[in-house]
């Protein structure tokens, strides 16, 4: 009798667990959806009648802020580390404040941010979009969702949860229109964990009647299918080339999640005994002939724009690379460019800055 009762209890518990698992799978499956392609983005217009001038120097920054969770000692489970969420709400607010301070010191005309959470478990519910916009209240801005997931139950003991995150563009010149374009993603089970990838194009009037087409880009990081990676970059390349052929100026910045150097490992003297397969070369040879990756100004000591999150950051020891930067068209002069050494204090990325001019 006792054995039968124990078996019944065990089977009952097992049945409940299976029901919970199936219910969760159903929730993830039926909550899955993708944002449509080619969708207008709402503009928060703060500037008044300002058009970009020709042959005038402008400064732009790009900064993947790591949803305000990454301090130098932080490690991330998908990179071989341990953590999945920010240490605390206070830590997130402090990191975003650091991002704002670092950016304000550069006094950019345009600022691009990636991995900006609007409402996410991983960043303790902090509305980072509102926090940043509040401190740049004289800039026009556009925000578009780049990542939108259901509540993800991994890691099991500390689930990363639900995330709504995106890309934020700031401009101290008028934005006439802004559009979000969806990027291809994997169609297997990975689609449930990488729901939306996109870039935005903000159309900024120039005084000569043309437009500065400002792209904010965040390509996928954890794609194993290289065909999808190629489809992502070519959709971006094709759009940029079409705008250039219309006579417009193209400036695209962001986190390309590809090695923008010939070899970051050689440049930064990374440890070659460990394999980091996520760092693939950027396909510069496949860029249309009228577009190029903006080169950085030479410095005595090269500065990386990203660190791997398998271990706490240690300068000279951590695996680092350059994956953040800019693409410009032939009618845009790259005056200078540099990675800002923020020492990964508030993100797993350092910001990158470029000064440029629109050619007559």
Secondary structure, DSSP 8 states (H G I E B T S, - for coil): -HHHHHHHHHHHHHHHHHHHHHHHHHHHHHT-----SSEE--EE--S-S--B-TT--EEEEEEE-GGGT--TT--BGGGT-SB-S-S-HHHHHHHHHHHHHHHHHHT-SEEEEEEEEEEETTTTT--HHHHHHHHTTTSEEEEEEEEEEEEE--SGGG--EEEEEEEEEEESS---EEEEEE-----SGGGGTS---EEEEEEEEBTTS-EEEEEEEE--SS---HHHHHHHHHHHHHHHHHHHHTT-EEEEEEE--SB-SS-HHHHTT--TTS--TT--B--GGGS-TTEEE------SS---SEE-SSS---TTTS-EE--EEEEEETTEEEEEEEE---TTSSSSB--EEEEEEE--
